[in-house]
Amino acid sequence: MELVTPRLLLRPWEDSDAQSLFACAKDPDVGPRAGWPPHASAEESLRVIRSVLSAKECYAICEKDSDAAIGAVELMLNGHTELTDRDDECELGFWLGKPFWGRGYMPEAARELLRHGFEDLGMTAVWCAYSDGNAQSKRVQEKLGFQYHHTRENIPVPLLGGVRTQHVNRMTREQWNACAAGPQKFGNGRNA
């Protein structure tokens, strides 16, 4: 399945994305914010595509004029998230390659995935979290309309060998419907 926004294409990850994933994921400013170490090779990126990014509702983010993957956005369904144990709730996760920061791409991609979650998958709530120090993720979540729910302390980050404080936000279907009814700002380059 592919999802389309005014500027982006969200599509399933493919083995052929290993090189473009590595180009973004090797940057030390990208992965550690999301809880994973920088990739060391395209071969590692291929393993990640096959083992992590192959999840049912995980999408490569591509600019419409290019098929190169520049980031990922995912709805982590029950069994793949620690934030909920309900089948009608999920967790939104995302990251974007550093050369594409500041263009409003992540709010645009995430809005479409939220629409898909609420309208196509029938979710009643979507959870999202950010760790202390990740102001960009916090800002994206605020722009999307997520509401603060609670803070979790000493959350293990096994791939980085440490713990973090995590701030958990939630959006209900009713909140989504209220946000979706308002004006959307796509394509002006000032959204994050």
Secondary structure as UniProt FT lines:
FT   STRAND          3..4
FT   STRAND          8..11
FT   HELIX           15..17
FT   HELIX           18..25
FT   TURN            28..30
FT   HELIX           31..34
FT   HELIX           42..51
FT   TURN            52..54
FT   TURN            56..57
FT   STRAND          58..63
FT   TURN            64..65
FT   STRAND          69..76
FT   TURN            78..79
FT   TURN            87..88
FT   STRAND          89..96
FT   HELIX           98..100
FT   TURN            101..102
FT   HELIX           105..115
FT   HELIX           116..120
FT   STRAND          125..131
FT   TURN            132..133
FT   HELIX           135..144
FT   STRAND          147..157
FT   TURN            158..161
FT   STRAND          162..172
FT   HELIX           173..180
//
